[in-house]
Each structure stands twice: as C-alpha cells, then as structure tokens.
Amino acid sequence: MTNATPPSLLFYTTQHCHLCERAEALLISVAQGLVTPIEVEAIDIAHEKPSLIERYGERIPVLHRTKDAAELDWPFDAEELAAFLAAV
C-alpha cells in the first residue's frame, strides 16, 4: 500500500490561456533556482468540477499552496513568485 502525499503546489490553469502559459514559464524559471524541488500539480479548471470554473474562471492562472491554502493570483513577477514558493 502506498501513501501518496499531495503536491506542494496546485496550478489552476486551462488550455489556450496565454496568461497561463506566461505564468507556467515563470514558474519553471523560478523553480529551477530552488534548492529543494517543489511538486506541482496542474489542474485544468475546464476539465474539473464546475465549481472550479466559478471560483477561478476570472482569476487564472492561480497558484495554491496546499499546506496553508494561500493563493497567488496573476499577475505576479519573479520576486513575488519566489517569496510565495519560499513558504512551500
């Protein structure tokens, strides 16, 4: 029996979203500079529960820290993202 641990970060996104693509590229860039890797799960809100579209449809891309439920909405820059990731 395996004990799956949840990802440290959820990335709410959807297809064909140029802002989401920019946020993902920034996330990859900033995460490469981290000492400890962060597990990220991308969640396409269009393919999940309708409640996710209601909650995030106007806000995506959004990063969600699972340990404290803090969220970082777009727009964010590398400095803001690094500070957000430091608390993961």
PyMOL commands that set and color helices and strands:
alter all, ss='L'
color gray80, all
select helices_A, chain A and resi 18-32+45-47+50-56+78-86
alter helices_A, ss='H'
color red, helices_A
select strands_A, chain A and resi 9-13+40-44+62-65+71-73
alter strands_A, ss='S'
color yellow, strands_A
deselect
rebuild
show_as cartoon
